[in-house]
């Protein structure tokens, strides 16, 4: 029977060849998308599992001694910024002849040398020297190797200095060995969760595509298999024929998918899933994953084929005398409503942190409910259209969908989860971003903040701050707000309302240039307050809660003379000036000076990356869904060649038949997209209330979302229209001869 099944599949005439070609094409696209997802996840895992030299922890360098027997090194790792991009910087000084070396380098740089990552080396060559290169003393000794980097876009530098220079830096450590544990990324769990959601969002449409391709022209195949049973074949023999037919097409499709993946794999190197590109050689599935795909896809296809033959197994006449399938029941909407109610209610009760179990249960119910509710909603929409329409095409399409809504919804069911996930992210991210950028009405976005105080040191000395102010005044269009540390820190009383104590002082003349921070009392020269809170804040959304910092009731201070400079705010709208000032301040600050817009962008990066992943899922799923529609429309036309031809012979215009095909595909497609988008916005609203905290509300998604979803729907409809010439050819009166 296996040989007979192969012969029927390969030598069954033009119709069998066309069916096999469509099955191979549909499965190939699905396999290529699946391998692309696996390869990107493998690249993420490999990057996250690399040796974490940044995790090295040493001891304080107090009392270190430079001698020939010391094999350690002094180093200080911190972050710098340029044009909103983070730079990983390591200042290092060898204490002996065998200093520890980080991965990617054959030796650590000596004083007056540095090693830069390839991306930073290109940036150093292109950017004005006073804006970037002047921060790194010395000459370039080489490039940092791949083993020390998370990707080709990472900006990193290792600067060689003398032991005295490194020891004087805040946060310096004496290191004997480099850490060998895997990288600890605080966002790794978030990315893993994103890949799991991506897998859920992709596996359903991929299964739908494989199932749709396998079921292509299932009605005609079932009729032929029923005829084989009538001449004496057993049910088991019929199952073998069907399984061989489906598995052959799926196996050929899987092989074609492997070849297609090799073609598109170079393009995956440009994907920025976690904000940066992966090294191209890491983007590849493992051998066992190739083997699993080749083994599982034919098995799944054979299982779908056997499931579709359940009517043929009942009776040899089952395929000819079809029973009307039962109508979907209203209970199908219960999981969706329960998930939405659970997510919007108990999950966010009393404004507290969300319960992880309830959140997961709510999202799972929503995703399952979207798929379950689709056929019932399709049936209700079709019945409503049948009652309201006066068009023959709409009536025919509505009656067919109402009779078998599961089949009508099946081809587009894979789109529901992708559109849902994409809508949640597209509704959430713009709201959070707009809320952060609107802090203080945007008046602080261009303000650069820098902190000089650190444990054990109150701030810059009088001599250093005088020199710093003199150099800052040389920049045109720059406003400066110095924040001084009070000398009587231990005697400052705690406010009765548990607000932070007034440990810093600002001059009223300087505050007048920053009105968003408040105003001084009348005739006051300087005021005390907790002004350091603006400099230290890591979430701009919290700034609105503490503004204004100064007002009529603020504590007046007679003078700032003799106070150490703790921190500083610098306002300028020129980006080049910002980088020059950042270079100037680099020698005095423990942390890289950042503008408030950069702080907001750093916090929003994870959300933006999540949105990009979600929209990539939507795009991939729409590709898979479009292939499902191609297969479904083509198979449906072949299966209904006889009734459509008879309708055309009876005088039905070809445009009416085309309208039937278009409506049968378009109505479930649009309905599923609207249903998923509505559920996505329903989930995004409570998420915004939790994540945005204040000043943000549900925002309209950006143009990328509408271009992705709208373009995908338009492409799907175009695919349906491309099948119209096939309809005209199949229903030509000259072909009115049936088996």
C-alpha positions as CSV (number, residue, x, y, z in Angstrom):
1,X,0.0,0.0,0.0
2,X,2.9,2.4,0.6
3,X,4.1,1.9,-3.0
4,X,0.5,2.4,-4.2
5,X,0.2,5.6,-2.2
6,X,3.5,6.9,-3.6
7,X,2.3,6.1,-7.1
8,X,-1.1,7.9,-6.6
9,X,0.7,10.9,-5.3
10,X,3.4,11.2,-7.9
11,X,1.6,9.8,-11.0
12,X,-2.0,10.8,-10.3
13,X,-2.3,13.3,-13.1
14,X,-2.1,17.0,-13.4
15,X,-4.4,17.6,-10.5
16,X,-2.4,15.4,-8.2
17,X,0.8,17.1,-9.3
18,X,-0.7,20.6,-8.7
19,X,-1.9,19.6,-5.3
20,X,1.5,18.2,-4.4
21,X,3.2,21.4,-5.5
22,X,0.9,23.6,-3.4
23,X,1.4,21.3,-0.4
24,X,5.2,21.5,-0.8
25,X,5.2,25.3,-1.2
26,X,2.9,25.8,1.8
27,X,4.9,23.5,4.1
28,X,8.2,25.0,2.9
29,X,7.2,28.5,3.9
30,X,6.1,27.3,7.3
31,X,9.3,25.3,7.9
32,X,11.5,28.2,6.9
33,X,9.7,30.5,9.3
34,X,10.0,28.0,12.1
35,X,13.7,27.5,11.5
36,X,14.2,31.3,11.4
37,X,12.6,31.6,14.8
38,X,14.7,28.7,16.2
39,X,17.9,30.2,14.9
40,X,17.3,33.6,16.4
41,X,16.5,32.0,19.8
42,X,19.7,29.9,19.5
43,X,21.7,33.1,18.8
44,X,20.1,34.8,21.8
45,X,20.9,31.8,24.1
46,X,24.5,31.6,22.8
47,X,25.0,35.3,23.4
48,X,23.5,35.1,26.8
49,X,25.7,32.1,27.8
50,X,29.0,33.7,26.8
51,X,31.6,34.2,29.5
52,X,30.6,37.3,31.6
53,X,33.9,39.1,32.0
54,X,31.8,42.1,33.0
55,X,30.6,40.2,36.1
56,X,34.1,40.1,37.6
57,X,34.2,41.3,41.2
58,X,37.4,42.2,43.0
59,X,38.3,43.9,46.3
60,X,38.9,47.5,47.2
61,X,42.3,48.7,46.1
62,X,43.1,50.2,49.5
63,X,46.6,49.3,50.4
64,X,47.6,47.7,47.1
65,X,51.3,47.4,46.4
66,X,53.0,47.4,43.0
67,X,55.6,44.7,42.9
68,X,56.9,42.1,40.5
69,X,55.2,39.3,42.4
70,X,51.7,40.7,42.1
71,X,49.8,39.1,39.2
72,X,46.5,41.0,39.6
73,X,45.3,44.2,38.0
74,X,43.3,47.3,39.0
75,X,40.3,48.0,36.9
76,X,37.2,50.1,36.9
77,X,34.2,49.1,34.6
78,X,31.5,51.7,34.0
79,X,29.2,53.0,31.3
80,X,29.5,56.0,29.0
81,X,27.1,57.4,26.4
82,X,27.4,58.9,23.0
83,X,24.4,60.1,21.0
84,X,22.1,58.0,23.1
85,X,24.2,54.8,22.7
86,X,25.8,53.1,25.7
87,X,29.5,52.4,25.7
88,X,31.0,49.7,28.0
89,X,34.3,51.1,29.3
90,X,36.9,49.2,31.3
91,X,39.9,51.2,32.7
92,X,42.6,48.8,33.6
93,X,46.2,48.8,35.0
94,X,48.4,45.7,35.4
95,X,50.1,45.2,38.7
96,X,52.5,42.6,37.4
97,X,53.6,40.6,34.5
98,X,50.7,38.2,34.5
99,X,47.6,40.4,34.8
100,X,44.2,38.7,34.1
101,X,43.1,39.1,30.5
102,X,39.4,39.3,29.4
103,X,38.1,37.1,26.6
104,X,38.7,38.5,23.1
105,X,42.1,39.9,23.9
106,X,45.6,38.3,23.9
107,X,46.8,40.9,26.4
108,X,45.5,43.9,28.4
109,X,46.5,47.3,27.1
110,X,49.4,49.1,28.8
111,X,49.3,52.8,29.9
112,X,48.6,55.0,26.9
113,X,46.9,52.2,24.9
114,X,43.3,51.0,24.4
115,X,41.4,48.2,22.6
116,X,38.1,49.1,21.0
117,X,35.3,47.0,19.6
118,X,34.9,47.1,15.8
119,X,31.7,49.2,16.1
120,X,33.3,51.7,18.5
121,X,36.5,51.9,16.3
122,X,34.3,52.9,13.4
123,X,32.6,55.5,15.5
124,X,35.8,56.9,16.8
125,X,37.1,57.4,13.3
126,X,33.9,59.2,12.1
127,X,32.9,61.3,15.2
128,X,34.6,64.6,15.9
129,X,37.5,64.0,18.3
130,X,36.4,66.5,20.9
131,X,33.0,64.8,21.2
132,X,34.2,61.2,21.8
133,X,37.9,60.2,21.2
134,X,39.2,62.7,23.8
135,X,37.5,60.7,26.5
136,X,39.9,57.8,25.9
137,X,43.6,58.7,26.3
138,X,46.2,56.9,24.3
139,X,46.5,55.2,21.0
140,X,44.5,52.3,19.6
141,X,46.4,49.0,20.1
142,X,43.9,46.7,18.4
143,X,40.3,45.5,18.3
144,X,38.4,43.6,20.9
145,X,37.5,40.0,19.7
146,X,34.1,38.5,19.4
147,X,34.4,36.5,22.6
148,X,34.1,39.6,24.7
149,X,31.1,41.1,22.8
150,X,27.4,40.4,22.7
151,X,27.1,41.4,19.0
152,X,28.8,43.3,16.1
153,X,27.1,46.5,17.2
154,X,28.3,46.6,20.8
155,X,30.3,49.6,21.8
156,X,33.1,48.6,24.2
157,X,36.6,49.8,25.0
158,X,39.4,48.7,27.3
159,X,41.7,51.6,28.3
160,X,45.1,51.1,29.7
161,X,46.2,53.5,32.5
162,X,48.7,53.6,35.4
163,X,47.8,51.9,38.7
164,X,47.6,55.3,40.4
165,X,45.1,56.6,37.8
166,X,42.8,53.6,38.2
167,X,43.1,53.5,42.0
168,X,41.9,57.2,42.2
169,X,38.7,56.3,40.2
170,X,35.5,55.7,42.1
171,X,34.5,52.1,42.1
172,X,38.0,50.8,41.3
173,X,38.8,47.2,42.2
174,X,41.8,44.9,42.5
175,X,41.1,41.8,40.3
176,X,43.1,38.5,40.4
177,X,41.0,36.4,37.9
178,X,38.3,37.1,35.3
179,X,34.9,35.8,36.0
180,X,34.0,32.6,34.0
181,X,30.2,32.4,34.7
182,X,27.6,32.9,32.0
183,X,26.4,36.4,31.3
184,X,23.7,37.6,33.8
185,X,21.3,39.8,31.8
186,X,18.6,41.3,33.9
187,X,16.3,41.3,30.9
188,X,17.1,37.7,29.9
189,X,13.9,36.3,31.4
190,X,11.9,38.9,29.6
191,X,13.4,38.0,26.3
192,X,12.9,34.3,27.0
193,X,9.2,35.0,27.8
194,X,9.1,37.0,24.5
195,X,10.4,34.0,22.6
196,X,7.9,31.7,24.3
197,X,5.1,34.1,23.3
198,X,6.5,34.2,19.8
199,X,6.5,30.4,19.6
200,X,2.9,30.3,20.7
201,X,2.0,33.0,18.3
202,X,3.8,31.2,15.4
203,X,3.1,27.6,16.1
204,X,-0.6,27.9,15.7
205,X,-0.5,29.5,12.2
206,X,2.3,27.1,11.2
207,X,0.1,24.1,12.2
208,X,-2.8,25.7,10.4
209,X,-0.7,26.1,7.3
210,X,0.5,22.5,7.4
211,X,-3.0,21.3,8.1
212,X,-4.5,23.4,5.4
213,X,-1.9,22.3,2.9
214,X,-2.3,18.7,3.8
215,X,-6.1,19.0,3.6
216,X,-5.9,20.5,0.1
217,X,-8.7,19.1,-2.1
218,X,-9.6,16.9,0.8
219,X,-13.2,16.4,-0.4
220,X,-12.1,15.0,-3.8
221,X,-9.4,12.9,-2.1
222,X,-12.0,11.5,0.4
223,X,-14.3,10.7,-2.5
224,X,-11.6,8.7,-4.3
225,X,-10.6,6.9,-1.1
226,X,-14.2,6.1,-0.4
227,X,-14.3,4.6,-3.9
228,X,-11.3,2.5,-3.1
229,X,-13.1,1.2,0.0
230,X,-16.1,0.3,-2.2
231,X,-13.9,-2.0,-4.3
232,X,-12.7,-3.9,-1.3
233,X,-10.0,-1.8,0.5
234,X,-10.0,-2.0,4.3
235,X,-10.1,1.1,6.5
236,X,-6.5,0.5,7.5
237,X,-5.3,0.4,3.9
238,X,-7.2,3.7,3.2
239,X,-5.4,5.2,6.2
240,X,-2.0,4.1,4.8
241,X,-2.8,5.7,1.4
242,X,-3.9,9.0,3.0
243,X,-0.9,9.0,5.4
244,X,1.6,8.3,2.6
245,X,0.1,11.0,0.4
246,X,0.2,13.6,3.2
247,X,3.6,12.6,4.6
248,X,5.2,12.7,1.2
249,X,4.1,16.2,0.5
250,X,5.1,17.3,4.0
251,X,8.5,15.7,3.7
252,X,9.3,17.3,0.4
253,X,8.0,20.6,1.8
254,X,10.2,20.3,4.8
255,X,13.3,19.6,2.6
256,X,12.3,22.6,0.5
257,X,11.9,24.7,3.7
258,X,15.4,23.8,4.7
259,X,16.7,25.0,1.4
260,X,14.6,28.2,1.6
261,X,15.9,28.9,5.1
262,X,19.5,28.8,3.8
263,X,18.5,31.4,1.3
264,X,16.9,33.8,3.8
265,X,19.4,33.1,6.7
266,X,21.8,35.9,5.7
267,X,19.0,38.4,6.0
268,X,18.4,37.3,9.6
269,X,21.8,38.8,10.6
270,X,20.2,42.2,10.4
271,X,17.5,41.4,12.9
272,X,17.7,43.4,16.2
273,X,15.7,41.3,18.6
274,X,17.4,42.5,21.7
275,X,18.4,45.9,20.5
276,X,21.5,44.8,18.6
277,X,22.4,42.3,15.9
278,X,23.7,38.9,16.7
279,X,26.9,37.5,15.2
280,X,25.9,35.8,11.9
281,X,27.6,32.5,12.7
282,X,25.4,32.1,15.8
283,X,22.1,32.4,13.8
284,X,21.6,28.7,12.9
285,X,19.5,25.8,14.2
286,X,21.2,22.9,15.9
287,X,21.5,19.6,14.0
288,X,18.9,18.0,16.3
289,X,16.5,20.8,15.5
290,X,16.9,20.2,11.8
291,X,16.3,16.5,12.4
292,X,13.2,17.2,14.6
293,X,11.7,19.4,11.9
294,X,12.3,16.7,9.2
295,X,10.8,14.0,11.5
296,X,7.9,15.9,13.0
297,X,6.4,17.8,10.1
298,X,5.6,14.6,8.1
299,X,4.1,13.0,11.2
300,X,1.9,16.1,11.9
301,X,0.8,16.1,8.3
302,X,0.0,12.4,8.4
303,X,-2.0,12.9,11.6
304,X,-4.0,15.7,10.1
305,X,-4.7,13.6,7.0
306,X,-6.0,10.7,9.2
307,X,-8.1,13.1,11.2
308,X,-9.7,14.4,8.0
309,X,-10.6,10.8,7.0
310,X,-12.7,10.1,10.1
311,X,-15.9,10.2,8.0
312,X,-14.4,7.8,5.4
313,X,-13.6,5.3,8.2
314,X,-17.2,5.3,9.3
315,X,-18.6,4.1,6.0
316,X,-17.4,3.8,2.4
317,X,-20.4,6.1,1.5
318,X,-19.4,8.6,4.2
319,X,-17.6,11.0,1.8
320,X,-20.5,11.0,-0.6
321,X,-23.3,11.3,2.0
322,X,-21.9,14.0,4.3
323,X,-23.7,14.9,7.5
324,X,-24.1,18.5,8.3
325,X,-21.4,19.3,11.0
326,X,-22.8,20.5,14.3
327,X,-23.0,24.3,14.8
328,X,-20.5,25.9,17.3
329,X,-22.1,26.6,20.7
330,X,-22.0,29.9,22.6
331,X,-19.8,28.4,25.3
332,X,-16.8,29.1,23.0
333,X,-16.8,32.7,24.1
334,X,-16.6,32.0,27.8
335,X,-12.8,31.5,28.0
336,X,-12.3,34.8,26.1
337,X,-14.7,36.8,28.4
338,X,-13.2,35.1,31.5
339,X,-9.7,35.9,30.5
340,X,-10.5,39.6,29.8
341,X,-12.4,39.8,33.1
342,X,-9.6,38.1,35.0
343,X,-6.9,40.3,33.5
344,X,-8.8,43.6,33.9
345,X,-10.0,42.8,37.4
346,X,-8.1,40.7,40.0
347,X,-4.8,40.9,38.2
348,X,-4.5,44.6,38.9
349,X,-6.5,44.7,42.1
350,X,-5.9,47.8,44.4
351,X,-3.1,49.1,42.0
352,X,-0.6,46.6,43.4
353,X,1.9,44.6,41.5
354,X,0.2,42.0,39.2
355,X,-0.1,38.5,40.4
356,X,2.0,36.3,38.1
357,X,-0.3,33.3,38.3
358,X,-3.4,35.4,37.6
359,X,-1.6,37.2,34.8
360,X,-0.5,34.0,33.1
361,X,-4.0,32.4,33.5
362,X,-5.7,35.5,32.1
363,X,-3.4,35.7,29.0
364,X,-3.8,31.9,28.4
365,X,-7.6,32.1,28.6
366,X,-7.6,35.1,26.2
367,X,-5.4,33.4,23.6
368,X,-7.3,30.1,23.8
369,X,-10.6,32.0,23.8
370,X,-9.7,33.9,20.7
371,X,-9.2,30.7,18.7
372,X,-12.3,29.0,20.3
373,X,-14.6,31.9,19.8
374,X,-13.7,32.5,16.2
375,X,-16.0,29.9,14.6
376,X,-19.0,30.9,16.7
377,X,-18.6,34.5,15.9
378,X,-18.1,33.7,12.2
379,X,-21.4,31.7,12.3
380,X,-23.2,34.6,14.0
381,X,-21.8,37.1,11.5
382,X,-22.7,34.9,8.5
383,X,-26.3,34.4,9.7
384,X,-26.7,38.1,10.3
385,X,-25.3,38.9,6.8
386,X,-27.7,36.3,5.3
387,X,-30.7,38.0,6.9
388,X,-29.7,41.5,5.9
389,X,-28.3,41.0,2.4
390,X,-30.1,41.3,-0.9
391,X,-27.0,40.2,-2.9
392,X,-26.8,36.7,-4.3
393,X,-23.1,36.5,-3.8
394,X,-23.4,37.6,-0.1
395,X,-26.3,35.1,0.5
396,X,-24.4,32.2,-1.0
397,X,-21.2,33.0,0.9
398,X,-23.1,33.6,4.2
399,X,-25.0,30.4,3.9
400,X,-21.9,28.3,3.2
401,X,-20.0,29.9,6.2
402,X,-23.0,29.5,8.5
403,X,-23.2,25.8,7.5
404,X,-19.5,25.1,8.3
405,X,-18.0,28.1,10.2
406,X,-15.1,26.0,11.5
407,X,-13.8,25.4,8.0
408,X,-14.4,29.1,7.2
409,X,-12.4,30.2,10.2
410,X,-9.7,27.5,10.1
411,X,-7.5,29.2,7.4
412,X,-7.2,32.5,9.3
413,X,-7.2,31.2,12.9
414,X,-3.5,31.5,13.0
415,X,-3.6,35.2,12.5
416,X,-5.6,35.8,15.7
417,X,-2.8,35.3,18.2
418,X,-0.3,37.3,16.2
419,X,-2.6,40.3,15.8
420,X,-3.5,40.1,19.5
421,X,0.1,40.1,20.7
422,X,1.0,42.8,18.2
423,X,-1.9,45.0,19.3
424,X,-1.0,44.7,23.0
425,X,2.6,45.8,22.4
426,X,1.6,48.5,19.8
427,X,-0.9,50.0,22.2
428,X,1.4,49.8,25.2
429,X,4.7,51.0,23.9
430,X,3.6,54.4,22.4
431,X,1.7,55.2,25.6
432,X,4.7,54.5,27.8
433,X,7.1,56.4,25.5
434,X,4.8,59.4,25.2
435,X,4.3,59.4,29.0
436,X,8.0,59.5,29.6
437,X,8.7,62.2,27.1
438,X,5.9,64.3,28.4
439,X,7.4,64.5,31.9
440,X,7.5,68.1,33.0
441,X,5.9,68.9,29.7
442,X,9.1,67.9,28.0
443,X,11.1,70.8,29.5
444,X,13.8,68.5,30.9
445,X,14.3,66.3,27.9
446,X,17.4,68.2,26.7
447,X,18.8,68.8,30.2
448,X,22.1,66.9,30.9
449,X,22.6,65.7,34.5
450,X,25.8,64.7,36.1
451,X,26.6,63.6,39.7
452,X,30.0,64.2,41.3
453,X,29.3,62.9,44.9
454,X,30.1,59.3,45.7
455,X,30.5,57.3,48.9
456,X,33.1,58.9,51.1
457,X,33.3,62.0,48.8
458,X,30.8,64.9,49.1
459,X,31.5,66.5,45.7
460,X,34.0,68.6,43.8
461,X,36.4,70.8,45.6
462,X,36.3,74.6,45.3
463,X,39.3,74.7,43.0
464,X,38.0,72.0,40.6
465,X,34.4,73.4,40.4
466,X,35.7,76.9,39.7
467,X,37.7,75.5,36.8
468,X,34.8,73.5,35.6
469,X,32.4,76.5,35.6
470,X,34.9,78.5,33.7
471,X,35.1,75.9,31.0
472,X,31.3,75.4,30.9
473,X,30.8,79.2,30.3
474,X,32.8,78.9,27.1
475,X,30.0,76.9,25.5
476,X,27.4,79.2,23.9
477,X,23.7,78.8,24.8
478,X,24.3,76.7,27.9
479,X,22.4,77.2,31.2
480,X,23.9,75.6,34.3
481,X,22.2,74.7,37.6
482,X,24.8,73.8,40.3
483,X,23.5,71.6,43.1
484,X,25.7,71.9,46.3
485,X,26.0,69.5,49.3
486,X,25.2,71.1,52.6
487,X,28.0,70.9,55.2
488,X,25.8,70.1,58.2
489,X,24.5,66.8,56.8
490,X,24.3,65.1,60.2
491,X,22.3,68.0,61.8
492,X,19.6,68.3,59.1
493,X,16.2,67.4,60.8
494,X,13.9,64.8,59.1
495,X,10.7,66.4,57.8
496,X,7.5,65.3,59.6
497,X,5.8,64.1,56.5
498,X,8.6,61.5,55.7
499,X,9.7,63.4,52.7
500,X,13.5,63.4,52.0
501,X,15.6,65.8,54.0
502,X,16.9,69.0,52.5
503,X,20.5,67.9,52.0
504,X,21.4,70.0,48.9
505,X,21.4,73.7,48.1
506,X,20.8,75.7,44.8
507,X,21.2,79.3,43.9
508,X,18.0,81.1,43.1
509,X,19.6,83.0,40.1
510,X,20.4,79.6,38.5
511,X,17.0,78.1,39.4
512,X,15.3,80.9,37.4
513,X,16.7,79.4,34.2
514,X,14.9,76.1,35.1
515,X,11.4,77.3,36.0
516,X,9.9,73.7,35.8
517,X,11.8,72.9,39.0
518,X,10.1,75.6,41.0
519,X,10.8,79.1,42.2
520,X,12.5,80.6,45.3
521,X,10.8,82.6,48.0
522,X,10.9,86.3,47.6
523,X,14.3,88.0,48.2
524,X,16.0,84.6,48.7
525,X,19.5,84.1,47.5
526,X,19.6,80.3,47.8
527,X,17.3,77.5,49.0
528,X,17.8,74.1,50.5
529,X,15.9,71.0,49.4
530,X,16.2,67.4,48.1
531,X,17.3,68.5,44.7
532,X,19.5,65.5,44.2
533,X,16.3,63.5,43.6
534,X,16.1,64.9,40.1
535,X,19.6,63.9,39.3
536,X,19.3,60.4,40.7
537,X,15.9,59.5,39.3
538,X,16.0,56.5,36.9
539,X,12.4,56.7,35.7
540,X,11.3,60.1,34.3
541,X,7.6,59.2,35.0
542,X,8.3,59.7,38.7
543,X,9.6,63.2,38.3
544,X,6.1,64.7,38.1
545,X,5.4,63.4,41.6
546,X,8.2,65.5,43.1
547,X,7.9,68.7,41.1
548,X,8.2,71.5,41.9
549,X,11.3,71.1,44.1
550,X,11.3,74.7,45.3
551,X,8.5,77.0,46.3
552,X,7.5,79.8,48.6
553,X,7.9,77.6,51.7
554,X,11.4,76.4,50.8
555,X,14.1,76.8,53.4
556,X,16.2,79.9,52.6
557,X,20.0,79.7,52.8
558,X,22.3,82.7,53.0
559,X,25.1,81.6,50.6
560,X,26.6,78.7,48.7
561,X,30.1,79.9,49.3
562,X,32.4,77.1,50.4
563,X,30.0,74.3,49.6
564,X,31.2,71.3,47.5
565,X,29.5,70.8,44.1
566,X,27.5,67.5,44.4
567,X,25.8,67.5,41.0
568,X,24.9,69.7,38.1
569,X,22.1,70.2,35.5
570,X,23.1,71.6,32.1
571,X,20.6,72.8,29.6
572,X,21.5,73.0,25.9
573,X,19.6,72.1,22.7
574,X,22.8,71.5,20.6
575,X,23.6,67.8,20.4
576,X,27.3,68.4,19.6
577,X,27.6,70.6,22.6
578,X,26.1,67.9,24.8
579,X,28.8,65.5,23.6
580,X,31.6,68.0,24.2
581,X,30.3,68.7,27.7
582,X,30.0,65.0,28.4
583,X,33.6,64.6,27.3
584,X,34.6,67.4,29.7
585,X,32.7,65.9,32.6
586,X,34.0,62.3,32.0
587,X,37.0,62.8,34.2
588,X,34.9,64.0,37.2
589,X,31.9,61.7,37.3
590,X,31.5,58.1,38.5
591,X,28.6,57.5,36.1
592,X,28.2,58.8,32.6
593,X,26.2,62.1,32.4
594,X,22.9,61.6,30.6
595,X,20.1,63.8,29.4
596,X,16.6,63.1,30.7
597,X,15.6,62.1,27.2
598,X,18.3,59.4,27.3
599,X,17.2,58.2,30.7
600,X,13.7,57.8,29.3
601,X,15.0,56.1,26.2
602,X,17.1,53.7,28.2
603,X,14.0,52.6,30.2
604,X,11.9,52.4,27.0
605,X,14.4,50.3,25.0
606,X,13.0,47.0,26.4
607,X,9.5,48.0,25.5
608,X,10.5,49.1,22.1
609,X,12.3,45.8,21.5
610,X,9.3,43.9,22.7
611,X,7.1,45.8,20.2
612,X,9.6,45.1,17.4
613,X,9.5,41.4,18.3
614,X,5.7,41.4,18.4
615,X,5.4,43.2,15.1
616,X,7.9,40.8,13.6
617,X,5.7,37.9,14.8
618,X,2.7,39.6,13.2
619,X,4.6,40.0,9.9
620,X,5.8,36.4,9.9
621,X,2.3,35.2,10.8
622,X,0.7,37.2,8.1
623,X,3.1,35.6,5.6
624,X,2.2,32.2,6.9
625,X,-1.5,33.2,6.9
626,X,-1.2,34.4,3.3
627,X,0.2,31.1,2.3
628,X,-2.7,29.3,4.1
629,X,-5.1,31.5,2.2
630,X,-3.4,30.6,-1.1
631,X,-3.7,26.9,-0.3
632,X,-7.3,27.2,1.0
633,X,-8.6,29.3,-1.9
634,X,-6.9,27.1,-4.5
635,X,-8.1,23.9,-2.8
636,X,-11.6,25.3,-2.3
637,X,-11.9,26.2,-6.0
638,X,-10.8,22.7,-7.0
639,X,-13.2,21.1,-4.6
640,X,-16.2,23.3,-5.8
641,X,-15.5,23.1,-9.4
642,X,-18.6,21.0,-10.1
643,X,-21.2,23.2,-8.2
644,X,-19.6,26.5,-9.5
645,X,-19.6,25.2,-13.0
646,X,-23.3,24.2,-12.7
647,X,-24.1,27.6,-11.3
648,X,-22.4,29.3,-14.2
649,X,-24.2,27.0,-16.7
650,X,-27.4,28.1,-15.0
651,X,-26.7,31.7,-15.8
652,X,-24.9,32.9,-12.7
653,X,-22.4,35.7,-13.7
654,X,-18.7,35.0,-13.0
655,X,-18.5,38.2,-10.9
656,X,-21.1,36.7,-8.5
657,X,-19.1,33.5,-8.1
658,X,-16.0,35.7,-7.5
659,X,-17.9,37.6,-4.9
660,X,-18.8,34.4,-3.1
661,X,-15.1,33.3,-3.0
662,X,-14.0,36.8,-1.9
663,X,-16.5,37.1,0.9
664,X,-16.0,33.6,2.2
665,X,-12.3,34.4,2.7
666,X,-12.5,38.1,3.6
667,X,-15.2,38.0,6.3
668,X,-13.4,35.5,8.6
669,X,-10.1,37.3,7.9
670,X,-11.4,40.8,8.9
671,X,-13.5,39.4,11.7
672,X,-10.5,37.6,13.3
673,X,-8.3,40.7,13.0
674,X,-11.0,43.0,14.6
675,X,-11.6,40.4,17.4
676,X,-7.9,40.1,18.1
677,X,-7.2,43.8,18.0
678,X,-10.1,44.5,20.4
679,X,-8.9,41.9,22.9
680,X,-5.3,43.4,22.5
681,X,-6.5,46.9,23.4
682,X,-8.5,45.4,26.3
683,X,-5.3,44.0,27.7
684,X,-3.1,47.0,27.0
685,X,-5.2,49.4,29.0
686,X,-4.5,47.9,32.5
687,X,-0.9,47.3,31.5
688,X,-0.5,51.0,30.7
689,X,-2.0,52.0,34.1
690,X,0.6,49.7,35.8
691,X,3.7,50.4,33.7
692,X,3.2,54.1,32.8
693,X,2.3,55.0,36.4
694,X,1.2,58.6,35.6
695,X,0.8,60.9,32.6
696,X,0.2,58.1,30.1
697,X,-3.0,56.8,28.6
698,X,-4.0,54.3,25.9
699,X,-2.4,55.7,22.7
700,X,-3.0,55.0,19.1
701,X,-0.5,52.5,17.7
702,X,2.2,53.8,15.4
703,X,2.3,53.7,11.7
704,X,4.4,50.5,11.7
705,X,1.6,48.6,13.4
706,X,-1.0,49.8,10.9
707,X,1.4,49.2,8.0
708,X,2.0,45.7,9.3
709,X,-1.5,44.6,10.0
710,X,-3.2,46.7,7.3
711,X,-0.6,45.7,4.7
712,X,-0.9,42.1,5.7
713,X,-4.7,42.1,5.4
714,X,-4.5,43.9,2.1
715,X,-1.9,41.4,0.8
716,X,-4.2,38.5,1.9
717,X,-7.1,40.0,0.0
718,X,-4.8,40.4,-3.0
719,X,-3.9,36.8,-2.8
720,X,-7.6,35.9,-2.9
721,X,-8.1,38.1,-5.9
722,X,-5.2,36.4,-7.6
723,X,-7.3,33.2,-7.6
724,X,-10.1,34.7,-9.6
725,X,-8.6,33.7,-13.0
726,X,-8.4,30.2,-11.8
727,X,-12.1,30.4,-11.0
728,X,-12.9,31.5,-14.5
729,X,-10.8,28.6,-16.0
730,X,-12.2,25.9,-13.7
731,X,-15.8,26.9,-14.3
732,X,-15.6,27.3,-18.1
733,X,-18.7,25.6,-19.7
734,X,-16.3,23.6,-21.9
735,X,-15.0,21.8,-18.8
736,X,-18.5,20.7,-17.6
737,X,-17.5,17.1,-17.4
738,X,-17.1,15.5,-14.0
739,X,-15.9,12.2,-12.7
